[in-house]
Amino acid sequence: MKISVIGTGYVGLVTGVVLAHLGNDVTCVEIDPHKLEMLRNGVPPIYEPGVEDLLRHGLEEGFLKISDSVVEATQASEIVFIAVGTPPATDGAPDLTAVRAVAVEIAKGIKQHTVVVNKSTVPVGSGDMVEEIILSAGVSPDLFDVVSNPEFLREGSAVRDTLEPDRIIIGVNRKDAASKLVELYAPLERPIMITDLNSAEMIKYASNSFLAMKISFINAISRICEECGANVADVSKGIGLDSRIGSQFLQAGLGWGGSCFPKDVQGLVKVSQQFGYDFKLLREVININADQTAHFVNRLRTRLGGFQGKTIALMGLAFKPNTDDIRDAKSLEVIETVLNEGGKVQAYDPVATENVKAIFPNITCVDGVYEVSKGADAIMIITEWNEFKQLDLGRLGKTMNSRIIFDGRRLYKQDYAEKHGFEYYTIGG
């Protein structure tokens, strides 16, 4: 099939390179000159395992093209995916400026029947909005259909999630409009659910909000465990073994961040308000998450007697492993707090260092995990990168001022840390 993908962020680029990998003729559209040059040279502007290989292969084999024109790409396509950002506005509602602008450009390029697919995370009613924009540009309703096809990608495993999704949701106003996407996704042999536009848009928000709620729930339980002496890891395991609940997204930690959960949970709260419902449950999910990192940092502050003159070593900066994404990363909150209170920060992350340095140029970043602890008064583990899981804690602690670990991701056992002379503190313990 001839396909265009407008936007080359995590969703757009992964969608484009995977569809090209499956043998489709794909054009990815990017208007930023710097990103455009990178993509044409086979260099992705994001870090995501597997994407660079697929990008280079697609370009070399001719299945993938890079363009800066939405109009030209639309003219050559049967299916056009909208995959631009919908960041939260100042009031927390999703900002649809980019979606509207792309819809205007798509309307200029429609010359044959085109399926316009909202892949961006958008609130209920956005598909109807895109349809209205295209109709108002004078395009005949017989020449296009608007479809909602929400993504459920996890950064760090986005390629696999695209090739092996749990389900494929297709929302349409007209049943026949789904046929092109059903044909496109047939090679994946995954469950496909066809519903209406509004329901598809709600499924995306509801799914992410429910997962965020599970994380906030177990983090609230961890706070009780700290007070009563229970082991939150065992509590989580015991809960997760119930098939009605499941173990995924039930690990206590510093809380959720990234590009999806924060804006989608807040987005659903705002959408609910617009329809006259006060989603108090989700507002508390947000509050619990916001308090989790602050509580853990306060425990470290108390142990050290304040951050003035102290050096804190951070292991990990990205909001999760296998990505360089630092949007709503817990590291940013920790760094800001320590620096504002007169402390110093030195950090190591395999890929996200430069992104954080752009925000906090005064922190010290090192090239290896065993370098990060030199002269530190305490270590805080922020991101659960695999390379952190089997470290020689004896070696890590040799050059520290004091052997103190605050493990925000529960990577280690207390007895293992204490065996190497560390004071060990963790979430829920």
Secondary structure, DSSP 8 states (H G I E B T S, - for coil): -EEEEE--SHHHHHHHHHHHHTT-EEEEE---HHHHHHHHTT--SS--TTHHHHHHHHHHHTSEEEES-HHHHHHT-SEEEE-----B-TTSSB--HHHHHHHHHHHHH--S-EEEEE-S---TTHHHHHHHHHHHTT--GGGEEEEE------TTSHHHHHHS-S-EEEE-SSGGGGHHHHHHHGGG---EEEE-HHHHHHHHHHHHHHHHHHHHHHHHHHHHHHHHT--HHHHHHHHHTSTTT-STT---SS---TTTHHHHHHHHHHHHHHTT---HHHHHHHHHHHHHHHHHHHHHHHHHT-STT-EEEEE--SSSTT----TT-HHHHHHHHHHHTT-EEEEE-SS-HHHHHTT-TTSEE-SSTTTTTTT-SEEEE-S--GGGTT--HHHHHTT-SS-EEEETT--S-HHHHHHTT-EEEETT-
